[in-house]
Amino acid sequence: MNEETEKRFVALEMKLAYMEDFLLKLQSEAVENQRTIEILREENRVLSSRIQDLSENIEIPNRKPPHY
């Protein structure tokens, strides 16, 4: 193998190593983002439930009684 071909293989191997590292980091970020999304969805569900419970229990002043 000549020197030029070997340099090209080394360059390709370096690029491949950088790409593999990048993909691992990207995958790690995607997993972390998914966990964050799941936590936020659960918090949203809990807060929505609390808001609904509070809105059902609020008495509106000057409201006619149910028997009218």
All heavy atoms as TSV, in Angstrom:
chain	resi	resn	atom	element	x	y	z
A	1	MET	N	N	0.857	-1.175	0.000
A	1	MET	CA	C	0.000	0.000	0.000
A	1	MET	C	C	0.900	1.234	0.000
A	1	MET	O	O	1.855	1.312	0.756
A	1	MET	CB	C	-0.875	-0.034	1.265
A	1	MET	CG	C	-2.034	0.838	1.178
A	1	MET	SD	S	-3.268	0.816	2.517
A	1	MET	CE	C	-2.938	-0.501	3.583
A	2	ASN	N	N	0.558	2.191	-0.807
A	2	ASN	CA	C	1.401	3.385	-0.859
A	2	ASN	C	C	1.033	4.354	0.264
A	2	ASN	O	O	0.030	4.211	0.957
A	2	ASN	CB	C	1.362	4.045	-2.241
A	2	ASN	CG	C	-0.001	4.645	-2.554
A	2	ASN	OD1	O	-0.786	4.884	-1.664
A	2	ASN	ND2	N	-0.251	4.901	-3.819
A	3	GLU	N	N	1.869	5.339	0.422
A	3	GLU	CA	C	1.734	6.283	1.534
A	3	GLU	C	C	0.448	7.111	1.429
A	3	GLU	O	O	-0.221	7.358	2.440
A	3	GLU	CB	C	2.957	7.205	1.556
A	3	GLU	CG	C	3.046	8.054	2.792
A	3	GLU	CD	C	4.322	8.861	2.829
A	3	GLU	OE1	O	5.380	8.361	2.422
A	3	GLU	OE2	O	4.227	10.016	3.266
A	4	GLU	N	N	0.063	7.509	0.242
A	4	GLU	CA	C	-1.153	8.311	0.035
A	4	GLU	C	C	-2.399	7.525	0.444
A	4	GLU	O	O	-3.301	8.050	1.110
A	4	GLU	CB	C	-1.248	8.759	-1.424
A	4	GLU	CG	C	-2.452	9.623	-1.737
A	4	GLU	CD	C	-2.417	10.964	-1.007
A	4	GLU	OE1	O	-1.327	11.480	-0.726
A	4	GLU	OE2	O	-3.512	11.478	-0.720
A	5	THR	N	N	-2.454	6.266	0.055
A	5	THR	CA	C	-3.598	5.422	0.408
A	5	THR	C	C	-3.674	5.228	1.916
A	5	THR	O	O	-4.759	5.281	2.503
A	5	THR	CB	C	-3.492	4.058	-0.296
A	5	THR	OG1	O	-3.347	4.268	-1.698
A	5	THR	CG2	C	-4.720	3.219	-0.043
A	6	GLU	N	N	-2.539	5.042	2.541
A	6	GLU	CA	C	-2.524	4.853	3.995
A	6	GLU	C	C	-3.006	6.114	4.706
A	6	GLU	O	O	-3.766	6.037	5.672
A	6	GLU	CB	C	-1.116	4.483	4.463
A	6	GLU	CG	C	-1.100	4.093	5.929
A	6	GLU	CD	C	0.224	3.500	6.358
A	6	GLU	OE1	O	0.955	2.962	5.508
A	6	GLU	OE2	O	0.507	3.588	7.554
A	7	LYS	N	N	-2.601	7.282	4.228
A	7	LYS	CA	C	-3.063	8.549	4.819
A	7	LYS	C	C	-4.579	8.673	4.691
A	7	LYS	O	O	-5.259	9.133	5.612
A	7	LYS	CB	C	-2.379	9.731	4.140
A	7	LYS	CG	C	-0.954	9.938	4.539
A	7	LYS	CD	C	-0.372	11.161	3.831
A	7	LYS	CE	C	1.082	11.354	4.185
A	7	LYS	NZ	N	1.681	12.509	3.492
A	8	ARG	N	N	-5.098	8.254	3.539
A	8	ARG	CA	C	-6.549	8.329	3.336
A	8	ARG	C	C	-7.285	7.385	4.279
A	8	ARG	O	O	-8.329	7.735	4.842
A	8	ARG	CB	C	-6.887	8.017	1.872
A	8	ARG	CG	C	-6.420	9.124	0.929
A	8	ARG	CD	C	-6.682	8.800	-0.508
A	8	ARG	NE	N	-8.128	8.786	-0.754
A	8	ARG	CZ	C	-8.675	8.285	-1.856
A	8	ARG	NH1	N	-7.912	7.765	-2.797
A	8	ARG	NH2	N	-9.970	8.314	-2.005
A	9	PHE	N	N	-6.735	6.180	4.474
A	9	PHE	CA	C	-7.362	5.237	5.416
A	9	PHE	C	C	-7.332	5.782	6.835
A	9	PHE	O	O	-8.326	5.684	7.573
A	9	PHE	CB	C	-6.666	3.868	5.372
A	9	PHE	CG	C	-7.161	2.963	4.298
A	9	PHE	CD1	C	-6.269	2.411	3.385
A	9	PHE	CD2	C	-8.499	2.662	4.187
A	9	PHE	CE1	C	-6.722	1.570	2.382
A	9	PHE	CE2	C	-8.967	1.817	3.192
A	9	PHE	CZ	C	-8.072	1.273	2.278
A	10	VAL	N	N	-6.234	6.370	7.227
A	10	VAL	CA	C	-6.117	6.956	8.567
A	10	VAL	C	C	-7.136	8.078	8.735
A	10	VAL	O	O	-7.812	8.187	9.759
A	10	VAL	CB	C	-4.677	7.448	8.838
A	10	VAL	CG1	C	-4.618	8.272	10.119
A	10	VAL	CG2	C	-3.716	6.270	8.921
A	11	ALA	N	N	-7.265	8.923	7.717
A	11	ALA	CA	C	-8.238	10.019	7.770
A	11	ALA	C	C	-9.662	9.470	7.887
A	11	ALA	O	O	-10.468	9.979	8.675
A	11	ALA	CB	C	-8.091	10.909	6.544
A	12	LEU	N	N	-9.970	8.423	7.127
A	12	LEU	CA	C	-11.307	7.820	7.201
A	12	LEU	C	C	-11.556	7.192	8.574
A	12	LEU	O	O	-12.644	7.310	9.131
A	12	LEU	CB	C	-11.485	6.777	6.101
A	12	LEU	CG	C	-11.681	7.319	4.697
A	12	LEU	CD1	C	-11.652	6.175	3.684
A	12	LEU	CD2	C	-12.985	8.077	4.605
A	13	GLU	N	N	-10.544	6.534	9.124
A	13	GLU	CA	C	-10.690	5.936	10.447
A	13	GLU	C	C	-10.915	7.001	11.512
A	13	GLU	O	O	-11.721	6.812	12.429
A	13	GLU	CB	C	-9.464	5.093	10.785
A	13	GLU	CG	C	-9.390	3.796	10.004
A	13	GLU	CD	C	-8.091	3.033	10.233
A	13	GLU	OE1	O	-7.112	3.621	10.754
A	13	GLU	OE2	O	-8.064	1.842	9.885
A	14	MET	N	N	-10.224	8.130	11.384
A	14	MET	CA	C	-10.427	9.221	12.342
A	14	MET	C	C	-11.840	9.786	12.231
A	14	MET	O	O	-12.508	10.015	13.237
A	14	MET	CB	C	-9.396	10.323	12.104
A	14	MET	CG	C	-8.002	9.964	12.572
A	14	MET	SD	S	-6.767	11.234	12.224
A	14	MET	CE	C	-7.462	12.670	12.997
A	15	LYS	N	N	-12.289	9.986	11.005
A	15	LYS	CA	C	-13.651	10.491	10.813
A	15	LYS	C	C	-14.674	9.514	11.381
A	15	LYS	O	O	-15.647	9.915	12.037
A	15	LYS	CB	C	-13.932	10.747	9.325
A	15	LYS	CG	C	-13.246	11.960	8.780
A	15	LYS	CD	C	-13.597	12.172	7.306
A	15	LYS	CE	C	-12.880	13.387	6.752
A	15	LYS	NZ	N	-13.231	13.645	5.353
A	16	LEU	N	N	-14.459	8.235	11.139
A	16	LEU	CA	C	-15.364	7.222	11.662
A	16	LEU	C	C	-15.380	7.227	13.187
A	16	LEU	O	O	-16.440	7.135	13.804
A	16	LEU	CB	C	-14.971	5.839	11.136
A	16	LEU	CG	C	-15.833	4.674	11.607
A	16	LEU	CD1	C	-17.275	4.860	11.147
A	16	LEU	CD2	C	-15.270	3.364	11.095
A	17	ALA	N	N	-14.223	7.383	13.805
A	17	ALA	CA	C	-14.146	7.428	15.267
A	17	ALA	C	C	-14.904	8.639	15.809
A	17	ALA	O	O	-15.644	8.529	16.795
A	17	ALA	CB	C	-12.691	7.462	15.717
A	18	TYR	N	N	-14.747	9.800	15.171
A	18	TYR	CA	C	-15.476	10.995	15.584
A	18	TYR	C	C	-16.981	10.815	15.400
A	18	TYR	O	O	-17.782	11.229	16.250
A	18	TYR	CB	C	-14.998	12.231	14.828
A	18	TYR	CG	C	-13.707	12.805	15.349
A	18	TYR	CD1	C	-12.566	12.822	14.561
A	18	TYR	CD2	C	-13.617	13.334	16.631
A	18	TYR	CE1	C	-11.370	13.349	15.031
A	18	TYR	CE2	C	-12.437	13.862	17.114
A	18	TYR	CZ	C	-11.311	13.866	16.310
A	18	TYR	OH	O	-10.137	14.380	16.784
A	19	MET	N	N	-17.374	10.187	14.310
A	19	MET	CA	C	-18.799	9.960	14.059
A	19	MET	C	C	-19.397	9.007	15.088
A	19	MET	O	O	-20.508	9.228	15.578
A	19	MET	CB	C	-19.017	9.409	12.640
A	19	MET	CG	C	-18.552	10.307	11.539
A	19	MET	SD	S	-19.773	11.350	10.764
A	19	MET	CE	C	-21.139	10.349	10.461
A	20	GLU	N	N	-18.670	7.946	15.427
A	20	GLU	CA	C	-19.149	7.012	16.446
A	20	GLU	C	C	-19.311	7.709	17.785
A	20	GLU	O	O	-20.319	7.521	18.479
A	20	GLU	CB	C	-18.192	5.830	16.576
A	20	GLU	CG	C	-18.255	4.859	15.421
A	20	GLU	CD	C	-17.210	3.754	15.524
A	20	GLU	OE1	O	-16.212	3.915	16.275
A	20	GLU	OE2	O	-17.386	2.728	14.846
A	21	ASP	N	N	-18.338	8.542	18.156
A	21	ASP	CA	C	-18.432	9.295	19.406
A	21	ASP	C	C	-19.624	10.242	19.378
A	21	ASP	O	O	-20.383	10.335	20.351
A	21	ASP	CB	C	-17.135	10.074	19.638
A	21	ASP	CG	C	-17.149	10.839	20.948
A	21	ASP	OD1	O	-17.344	10.190	22.005
A	21	ASP	OD2	O	-16.971	12.069	20.915
A	22	PHE	N	N	-19.801	10.930	18.260
A	22	PHE	CA	C	-20.927	11.848	18.119
A	22	PHE	C	C	-22.260	11.121	18.256
A	22	PHE	O	O	-23.173	11.580	18.941
A	22	PHE	CB	C	-20.842	12.566	16.766
A	22	PHE	CG	C	-22.038	13.424	16.472
A	22	PHE	CD1	C	-22.211	14.639	17.102
A	22	PHE	CD2	C	-23.001	13.000	15.560
A	22	PHE	CE1	C	-23.316	15.422	16.843
A	22	PHE	CE2	C	-24.110	13.774	15.289
A	22	PHE	CZ	C	-24.264	14.996	15.933
A	23	LEU	N	N	-22.380	9.956	17.614
A	23	LEU	CA	C	-23.631	9.203	17.687
A	23	LEU	C	C	-23.918	8.721	19.106
A	23	LEU	O	O	-25.073	8.737	19.551
A	23	LEU	CB	C	-23.594	8.016	16.721
A	23	LEU	CG	C	-23.749	8.373	15.252
A	23	LEU	CD1	C	-23.576	7.129	14.381
A	23	LEU	CD2	C	-25.100	9.011	14.992
A	24	LEU	N	N	-22.892	8.306	19.833
A	24	LEU	CA	C	-23.094	7.894	21.223
A	24	LEU	C	C	-23.569	9.060	22.084
A	24	LEU	O	O	-24.476	8.910	22.908
A	24	LEU	CB	C	-21.807	7.299	21.790
A	24	LEU	CG	C	-21.424	5.930	21.262
A	24	LEU	CD1	C	-20.044	5.519	21.793
A	24	LEU	CD2	C	-22.464	4.887	21.646
A	25	LYS	N	N	-22.962	10.221	21.882
A	25	LYS	CA	C	-23.391	11.409	22.630
A	25	LYS	C	C	-24.819	11.812	22.255
A	25	LYS	O	O	-25.620	12.163	23.120
A	25	LYS	CB	C	-22.434	12.570	22.380
A	25	LYS	CG	C	-21.089	12.390	23.032
A	25	LYS	CD	C	-20.164	13.550	22.704
A	25	LYS	CE	C	-18.793	13.332	23.325
A	25	LYS	NZ	N	-17.858	14.413	22.957
A	26	LEU	N	N	-25.119	11.750	20.976
A	26	LEU	CA	C	-26.460	12.100	20.504
A	26	LEU	C	C	-27.507	11.149	21.071
A	26	LEU	O	O	-28.580	11.572	21.518
A	26	LEU	CB	C	-26.495	12.082	18.982
A	26	LEU	CG	C	-27.765	12.558	18.298
A	26	LEU	CD1	C	-28.045	14.012	18.643
A	26	LEU	CD2	C	-27.640	12.389	16.795
A	27	GLN	N	N	-27.191	9.868	21.086
A	27	GLN	CA	C	-28.108	8.881	21.643
A	27	GLN	C	C	-28.325	9.134	23.139
A	27	GLN	O	O	-29.451	9.061	23.633
A	27	GLN	CB	C	-27.569	7.476	21.421
A	27	GLN	CG	C	-28.494	6.394	21.933
A	27	GLN	CD	C	-27.922	4.996	21.724
A	27	GLN	OE1	O	-26.742	4.835	21.427
A	27	GLN	NE2	N	-28.756	4.008	21.895
A	28	SER	N	N	-27.266	9.444	23.851
A	28	SER	CA	C	-27.368	9.739	25.273
A	28	SER	C	C	-28.269	10.944	25.522
A	28	SER	O	O	-29.120	10.931	26.421
A	28	SER	CB	C	-25.976	9.992	25.847
A	28	SER	OG	O	-26.055	10.406	27.179
A	29	GLU	N	N	-28.111	11.983	24.718
A	29	GLU	CA	C	-28.956	13.173	24.846
A	29	GLU	C	C	-30.414	12.850	24.531
A	29	GLU	O	O	-31.323	13.339	25.203
A	29	GLU	CB	C	-28.457	14.289	23.921
A	29	GLU	CG	C	-27.219	14.978	24.406
A	29	GLU	CD	C	-27.434	15.750	25.686
A	29	GLU	OE1	O	-28.489	16.401	25.841
A	29	GLU	OE2	O	-26.539	15.697	26.542
A	30	ALA	N	N	-30.643	12.045	23.513
A	30	ALA	CA	C	-32.012	11.676	23.145
A	30	ALA	C	C	-32.686	10.904	24.276
A	30	ALA	O	O	-33.867	11.140	24.586
A	30	ALA	CB	C	-32.014	10.851	21.862
A	31	VAL	N	N	-31.958	10.005	24.903
A	31	VAL	CA	C	-32.510	9.237	26.027
A	31	VAL	C	C	-32.829	10.166	27.193
A	31	VAL	O	O	-33.899	10.078	27.802
A	31	VAL	CB	C	-31.529	8.121	26.458
A	31	VAL	CG1	C	-31.937	7.508	27.782
A	31	VAL	CG2	C	-31.428	7.049	25.384
A	32	GLU	N	N	-31.921	11.080	27.497
A	32	GLU	CA	C	-32.148	12.032	28.590
A	32	GLU	C	C	-33.338	12.931	28.291
A	32	GLU	O	O	-34.164	13.212	29.164
A	32	GLU	CB	C	-30.890	12.874	28.825
A	32	GLU	CG	C	-31.001	13.811	29.989
A	32	GLU	CD	C	-31.230	13.111	31.311
A	32	GLU	OE1	O	-30.726	11.990	31.513
A	32	GLU	OE2	O	-31.935	13.685	32.183
A	33	ASN	N	N	-33.460	13.376	27.039
A	33	ASN	CA	C	-34.606	14.212	26.661
A	33	ASN	C	C	-35.916	13.445	26.789
A	33	ASN	O	O	-36.928	14.007	27.215
A	33	ASN	CB	C	-34.440	14.734	25.235
A	33	ASN	CG	C	-33.413	15.830	25.138
A	33	ASN	OD1	O	-33.043	16.439	26.128
A	33	ASN	ND2	N	-32.937	16.080	23.935
A	34	GLN	N	N	-35.906	12.178	26.439
A	34	GLN	CA	C	-37.119	11.366	26.566
A	34	GLN	C	C	-37.524	11.232	28.028
A	34	GLN	O	O	-38.698	11.312	28.366
A	34	GLN	CB	C	-36.920	9.991	25.939
A	34	GLN	CG	C	-38.171	9.156	25.910
A	34	GLN	CD	C	-39.306	9.801	25.128
A	34	GLN	OE1	O	-39.088	10.434	24.103
A	34	GLN	NE2	N	-40.509	9.675	25.623
A	35	ARG	N	N	-36.537	11.038	28.910
A	35	ARG	CA	C	-36.839	10.963	30.354
A	35	ARG	C	C	-37.442	12.277	30.848
A	35	ARG	O	O	-38.405	12.275	31.613
A	35	ARG	CB	C	-35.572	10.648	31.140
A	35	ARG	CG	C	-35.113	9.228	31.001
A	35	ARG	CD	C	-33.923	8.957	31.919
A	35	ARG	NE	N	-33.359	7.660	31.616
A	35	ARG	CZ	C	-32.068	7.417	31.469
A	35	ARG	NH1	N	-31.186	8.383	31.622
A	35	ARG	NH2	N	-31.644	6.207	31.196
A	36	THR	N	N	-36.863	13.381	30.400
A	36	THR	CA	C	-37.372	14.691	30.802
A	36	THR	C	C	-38.801	14.888	30.305
A	36	THR	O	O	-39.663	15.380	31.044
A	36	THR	CB	C	-36.460	15.810	30.260
A	36	THR	OG1	O	-35.139	15.608	30.756
A	36	THR	CG2	C	-36.957	17.176	30.675
A	37	ILE	N	N	-39.074	14.494	29.082
A	37	ILE	CA	C	-40.423	14.611	28.526
A	37	ILE	C	C	-41.413	13.785	29.340
A	37	ILE	O	O	-42.523	14.244	29.647
A	37	ILE	CB	C	-40.438	14.190	27.040
A	37	ILE	CG1	C	-39.731	15.244	26.198
A	37	ILE	CG2	C	-41.864	13.962	26.541
A	37	ILE	CD1	C	-39.477	14.825	24.762
A	38	GLU	N	N	-41.034	12.568	29.715
A	38	GLU	CA	C	-41.917	11.724	30.509
A	38	GLU	C	C	-42.204	12.347	31.878
A	38	GLU	O	O	-43.345	12.329	32.343
A	38	GLU	CB	C	-41.310	10.328	30.671
A	38	GLU	CG	C	-41.311	9.530	29.386
A	38	GLU	CD	C	-40.516	8.235	29.488
A	38	GLU	OE1	O	-40.017	7.899	30.576
A	38	GLU	OE2	O	-40.380	7.561	28.445
A	39	ILE	N	N	-41.183	12.927	32.512
A	39	ILE	CA	C	-41.372	13.586	33.803
A	39	ILE	C	C	-42.306	14.778	33.647
A	39	ILE	O	O	-43.230	14.965	34.454
A	39	ILE	CB	C	-40.008	14.025	34.386
A	39	ILE	CG1	C	-39.209	12.802	34.825
A	39	ILE	CG2	C	-40.189	14.997	35.544
A	39	ILE	CD1	C	-37.760	13.091	35.159
A	40	LEU	N	N	-42.091	15.580	32.610
A	40	LEU	CA	C	-42.940	16.754	32.388
A	40	LEU	C	C	-44.383	16.371	32.073
A	40	LEU	O	O	-45.320	17.038	32.512
A	40	LEU	CB	C	-42.359	17.615	31.269
A	40	LEU	CG	C	-41.049	18.332	31.607
A	40	LEU	CD1	C	-40.475	19.000	30.364
A	40	LEU	CD2	C	-41.249	19.332	32.722
A	41	ARG	N	N	-44.567	15.301	31.326
A	41	ARG	CA	C	-45.938	14.840	31.040
A	41	ARG	C	C	-46.652	14.419	32.323
A	41	ARG	O	O	-47.831	14.718	32.514
A	41	ARG	CB	C	-45.912	13.675	30.055
A	41	ARG	CG	C	-45.686	14.086	28.639
A	41	ARG	CD	C	-45.723	12.904	27.703
A	41	ARG	NE	N	-45.586	13.353	26.326
A	41	ARG	CZ	C	-45.225	12.594	25.330
A	41	ARG	NH1	N	-44.969	11.312	25.534
A	41	ARG	NH2	N	-45.116	13.074	24.115
A	42	GLU	N	N	-45.936	13.721	33.198
A	42	GLU	CA	C	-46.541	13.288	34.457
A	42	GLU	C	C	-46.873	14.499	35.327
A	42	GLU	O	O	-47.947	14.564	35.918
A	42	GLU	CB	C	-45.594	12.331	35.198
A	42	GLU	CG	C	-46.129	11.847	36.513
A	42	GLU	CD	C	-47.425	11.055	36.412
A	42	GLU	OE1	O	-47.730	10.516	35.335
A	42	GLU	OE2	O	-48.139	10.983	37.434
A	43	GLU	N	N	-45.950	15.463	35.402
A	43	GLU	CA	C	-46.229	16.683	36.167
A	43	GLU	C	C	-47.427	17.424	35.580
A	43	GLU	O	O	-48.270	17.927	36.325
A	43	GLU	CB	C	-45.007	17.595	36.178
A	43	GLU	CG	C	-43.896	17.094	37.051
A	43	GLU	CD	C	-42.658	17.983	37.005
A	43	GLU	OE1	O	-42.659	19.008	36.282
A	43	GLU	OE2	O	-41.686	17.648	37.703
A	44	ASN	N	N	-47.523	17.485	34.266
A	44	ASN	CA	C	-48.641	18.140	33.607
A	44	ASN	C	C	-49.957	17.440	33.944
A	44	ASN	O	O	-50.971	18.087	34.211
A	44	ASN	CB	C	-48.409	18.171	32.099
A	44	ASN	CG	C	-49.436	18.986	31.372
A	44	ASN	OD1	O	-50.110	19.816	31.959
A	44	ASN	ND2	N	-49.560	18.748	30.083
A	45	ARG	N	N	-49.928	16.101	33.937
A	45	ARG	CA	C	-51.127	15.339	34.265
A	45	ARG	C	C	-51.569	15.618	35.697
A	45	ARG	O	O	-52.752	15.859	35.966
A	45	ARG	CB	C	-50.859	13.847	34.084
A	45	ARG	CG	C	-52.109	12.981	34.212
A	45	ARG	CD	C	-51.780	11.508	34.272
A	45	ARG	NE	N	-50.985	11.162	35.432
A	45	ARG	CZ	C	-51.459	11.079	36.687
A	45	ARG	NH1	N	-52.725	11.331	36.941
A	45	ARG	NH2	N	-50.670	10.751	37.687
A	46	VAL	N	N	-50.612	15.638	36.631
A	46	VAL	CA	C	-50.930	15.884	38.039
A	46	VAL	C	C	-51.488	17.290	38.218
A	46	VAL	O	O	-52.503	17.490	38.896
A	46	VAL	CB	C	-49.685	15.664	38.922
A	46	VAL	CG1	C	-49.908	16.186	40.327
A	46	VAL	CG2	C	-49.304	14.195	38.957
A	47	LEU	N	N	-50.848	18.268	37.595
A	47	LEU	CA	C	-51.318	19.647	37.728
A	47	LEU	C	C	-52.689	19.841	37.091
A	47	LEU	O	O	-53.539	20.554	37.639
A	47	LEU	CB	C	-50.302	20.609	37.112
A	47	LEU	CG	C	-48.993	20.759	37.891
A	47	LEU	CD1	C	-48.009	21.610	37.099
A	47	LEU	CD2	C	-49.221	21.330	39.262
A	48	SER	N	N	-52.914	19.221	35.952
A	48	SER	CA	C	-54.233	19.316	35.318
A	48	SER	C	C	-55.312	18.726	36.212
A	48	SER	O	O	-56.410	19.285	36.341
A	48	SER	CB	C	-54.233	18.589	33.978
A	48	SER	OG	O	-53.401	19.227	33.072
A	49	SER	N	N	-54.988	17.614	36.839
A	49	SER	CA	C	-55.936	16.986	37.756
A	49	SER	C	C	-56.222	17.890	38.949
A	49	SER	O	O	-57.371	18.039	39.365
A	49	SER	CB	C	-55.387	15.636	38.225
A	49	SER	OG	O	-56.220	15.063	39.184
A	50	ARG	N	N	-55.190	18.501	39.495
A	50	ARG	CA	C	-55.377	19.409	40.636
A	50	ARG	C	C	-56.222	20.615	40.250
A	50	ARG	O	O	-57.096	21.039	40.997
A	50	ARG	CB	C	-54.029	19.878	41.169
A	50	ARG	CG	C	-53.291	18.836	41.949
A	50	ARG	CD	C	-52.026	19.398	42.522
A	50	ARG	NE	N	-51.271	18.372	43.231
A	50	ARG	CZ	C	-50.065	18.561	43.714
A	50	ARG	NH1	N	-49.466	19.733	43.567
A	50	ARG	NH2	N	-49.438	17.591	44.342
A	51	ILE	N	N	-55.948	21.169	39.067
A	51	ILE	CA	C	-56.721	22.326	38.604
A	51	ILE	C	C	-58.184	21.942	38.425
A	51	ILE	O	O	-59.085	22.689	38.815
A	51	ILE	CB	C	-56.126	22.884	37.297
A	51	ILE	CG1	C	-54.802	23.574	37.581
A	51	ILE	CG2	C	-57.099	23.842	36.614
A	51	ILE	CD1	C	-54.043	23.988	36.342
A	52	GLN	N	N	-58.427	20.777	37.872
A	52	GLN	CA	C	-59.812	20.339	37.682
A	52	GLN	C	C	-60.501	20.138	39.025
A	52	GLN	O	O	-61.644	20.549	39.211
A	52	GLN	CB	C	-59.853	19.045	36.876
A	52	GLN	CG	C	-61.251	18.639	36.488
A	52	GLN	CD	C	-61.238	17.471	35.511
A	52	GLN	OE1	O	-60.186	16.969	35.131
A	52	GLN	NE2	N	-62.413	17.054	35.105
A	53	ASP	N	N	-59.797	19.526	39.987
A	53	ASP	CA	C	-60.371	19.339	41.318
A	53	ASP	C	C	-60.678	20.678	41.981
A	53	ASP	O	O	-61.739	20.853	42.585
A	53	ASP	CB	C	-59.420	18.541	42.216
A	53	ASP	CG	C	-59.311	17.087	41.817
A	53	ASP	OD1	O	-60.164	16.615	41.034
A	53	ASP	OD2	O	-58.355	16.419	42.278
A	54	LEU	N	N	-59.756	21.623	41.857
A	54	LEU	CA	C	-59.972	22.939	42.453
A	54	LEU	C	C	-61.130	23.667	41.781
A	54	LEU	O	O	-61.947	24.302	42.455
A	54	LEU	CB	C	-58.707	23.785	42.370
A	54	LEU	CG	C	-57.579	23.407	43.313
A	54	LEU	CD1	C	-56.329	24.218	42.987
A	54	LEU	CD2	C	-57.977	23.613	44.758
A	55	SER	N	N	-61.226	23.585	40.478
A	55	SER	CA	C	-62.293	24.295	39.781
A	55	SER	C	C	-63.664	23.695	40.089
A	55	SER	O	O	-64.666	24.395	40.087
A	55	SER	CB	C	-62.047	24.303	38.276
A	55	SER	OG	O	-62.157	22.999	37.758
A	56	GLU	N	N	-63.709	22.406	40.392
A	56	GLU	CA	C	-64.978	21.777	40.757
A	56	GLU	C	C	-65.409	22.168	42.162
A	56	GLU	O	O	-66.599	22.192	42.467
A	56	GLU	CB	C	-64.861	20.258	40.659
A	56	GLU	CG	C	-64.766	19.749	39.240
A	56	GLU	CD	C	-64.480	18.252	39.174
A	56	GLU	OE1	O	-64.298	17.627	40.236
A	56	GLU	OE2	O	-64.434	17.725	38.047
A	57	ASN	N	N	-64.461	22.483	43.026
A	57	ASN	CA	C	-64.773	22.789	44.424
A	57	ASN	C	C	-64.914	24.275	44.710
A	57	ASN	O	O	-65.241	24.651	45.826
A	57	ASN	CB	C	-63.684	22.206	45.334
A	57	ASN	CG	C	-63.668	20.695	45.296
A	57	ASN	OD1	O	-64.694	20.067	45.094
A	57	ASN	ND2	N	-62.498	20.116	45.474
A	58	ILE	N	N	-64.689	25.115	43.731
A	58	ILE	CA	C	-64.815	26.558	43.937
A	58	ILE	C	C	-66.294	26.924	43.918
A	58	ILE	O	O	-67.043	26.521	43.031
A	58	ILE	CB	C	-64.070	27.334	42.835
A	58	ILE	CG1	C	-62.576	27.157	43.002
A	58	ILE	CG2	C	-64.444	28.806	42.859
A	58	ILE	CD1	C	-61.756	27.850	41.933
A	59	GLU	N	N	-66.685	27.709	44.915
A	59	GLU	CA	C	-68.069	28.192	44.942
A	59	GLU	C	C	-68.121	29.528	44.234
A	59	GLU	O	O	-67.344	30.431	44.518
A	59	GLU	CB	C	-68.554	28.347	46.383
A	59	GLU	CG	C	-68.794	27.026	47.073
A	59	GLU	CD	C	-69.474	27.201	48.416
A	59	GLU	OE1	O	-70.263	28.162	48.567
A	59	GLU	OE2	O	-69.196	26.389	49.287
A	60	ILE	N	N	-69.024	29.644	43.304
A	60	ILE	CA	C	-69.172	30.889	42.567
A	60	ILE	C	C	-70.199	31.734	43.302
A	60	ILE	O	O	-71.328	31.298	43.545
A	60	ILE	CB	C	-69.629	30.624	41.120
A	60	ILE	CG1	C	-68.597	29.739	40.430
A	60	ILE	CG2	C	-69.858	31.922	40.363
A	60	ILE	CD1	C	-68.999	29.275	39.057
A	61	PRO	N	N	-69.817	32.944	43.706
A	61	PRO	CA	C	-70.778	33.805	44.428
A	61	PRO	C	C	-71.951	34.197	43.533
A	61	PRO	O	O	-71.833	34.285	42.320
A	61	PRO	CB	C	-69.941	35.027	44.805
A	61	PRO	CG	C	-68.683	34.949	44.036
A	61	PRO	CD	C	-68.542	33.563	43.521
A	62	ASN	N	N	-73.074	34.419	44.166
A	62	ASN	CA	C	-74.304	34.835	43.496
A	62	ASN	C	C	-74.796	33.807	42.474
A	62	ASN	O	O	-75.443	34.151	41.505
A	62	ASN	CB	C	-74.137	36.200	42.815
A	62	ASN	CG	C	-73.826	37.288	43.808
A	62	ASN	OD1	O	-74.307	37.261	44.944
A	62	ASN	ND2	N	-72.991	38.228	43.418
A	63	ARG	N	N	-74.512	32.584	42.719
A	63	ARG	CA	C	-74.996	31.532	41.833
A	63	ARG	C	C	-76.326	31.022	42.386
A	63	ARG	O	O	-76.468	30.846	43.577
A	63	ARG	CB	C	-73.963	30.389	41.774
A	63	ARG	CG	C	-74.248	29.430	40.669
A	63	ARG	CD	C	-73.102	28.478	40.493
A	63	ARG	NE	N	-73.255	27.390	41.481
A	63	ARG	CZ	C	-72.457	26.344	41.563
A	63	ARG	NH1	N	-71.405	26.258	40.778
A	63	ARG	NH2	N	-72.648	25.406	42.453
A	64	LYS	N	N	-77.237	30.746	41.504
A	64	LYS	CA	C	-78.524	30.231	41.961
A	64	LYS	C	C	-78.338	28.838	42.529
A	64	LYS	O	O	-77.560	28.036	42.011
A	64	LYS	CB	C	-79.508	30.169	40.800
A	64	LYS	CG	C	-79.952	31.519	40.306
A	64	LYS	CD	C	-80.987	31.345	39.220
A	64	LYS	CE	C	-81.438	32.697	38.726
A	64	LYS	NZ	N	-82.468	32.579	37.692
A	65	PRO	N	N	-79.071	28.515	43.580
A	65	PRO	CA	C	-78.992	27.153	44.139
A	65	PRO	C	C	-79.469	26.143	43.117
A	65	PRO	O	O	-80.224	26.476	42.189
A	65	PRO	CB	C	-79.948	27.201	45.332
A	65	PRO	CG	C	-80.207	28.625	45.617
A	65	PRO	CD	C	-79.931	29.392	44.353
A	66	PRO	N	N	-79.045	24.895	43.233
A	66	PRO	CA	C	-79.378	23.884	42.233
A	66	PRO	C	C	-80.873	23.605	42.090
A	66	PRO	O	O	-81.325	23.123	41.062
A	66	PRO	CB	C	-78.652	22.651	42.715
A	66	PRO	CG	C	-77.978	22.979	43.977
A	66	PRO	CD	C	-78.195	24.413	44.283
A	67	HIS	N	N	-81.696	23.916	43.099
A	67	HIS	CA	C	-83.114	23.615	42.997
A	67	HIS	C	C	-83.888	24.641	42.178
A	67	HIS	O	O	-85.083	24.489	41.967
A	67	HIS	CB	C	-83.715	23.456	44.402
A	67	HIS	CG	C	-83.638	24.694	45.230
A	67	HIS	ND1	N	-82.509	25.011	45.953
A	67	HIS	CD2	C	-84.520	25.677	45.469
A	67	HIS	CE1	C	-82.712	26.137	46.596
A	67	HIS	NE2	N	-83.935	26.560	46.313
A	68	TYR	N	N	-83.273	25.692	41.697
A	68	TYR	CA	C	-83.963	26.686	40.861
A	68	TYR	C	C	-83.977	26.283	39.450
A	68	TYR	O	O	-83.205	25.845	38.786
A	68	TYR	CB	C	-83.327	28.072	41.016
A	68	TYR	CG	C	-83.854	28.837	42.205
A	68	TYR	CD1	C	-83.117	28.884	43.383
A	68	TYR	CD2	C	-85.074	29.478	42.152
A	68	TYR	CE1	C	-83.591	29.580	44.476
A	68	TYR	CE2	C	-85.543	30.180	43.251
A	68	TYR	CZ	C	-84.801	30.236	44.413
A	68	TYR	OH	O	-85.279	30.925	45.472
